[in-house]
Amino acid sequence: MEKDSQPRMVKPESTKKPKCKLVGKNGNIFNLGGIASQALKKAGQHKAAKEMVSKMFGAGSYSEALAIISEYVDVS
């Protein structure tokens, strides 16, 4: 059997999303991504944090990046 060479993506739905307060924070997308990444790491979801940041940097717009963040954390 061949080994799957594709990296497995972390499915945010399969783990509980940590709560992350972004309302009232500096709206710079890099700042918001950093806050969300810290929340994921604090919850022990280091792989999800890396994946989220990678997807976020590939986003085509601010709103797309925000949508990616909300896939991984419970935004409040």
Secondary structure, 3 states (H helix, E strand, C coil): CCCCCCCCCCCHHHCCCCEECCCCCCCCHHHHHHHHHHHHHHCCCHHHHHHHHHHHHCCCCHHHHHHHHHHHCEEC
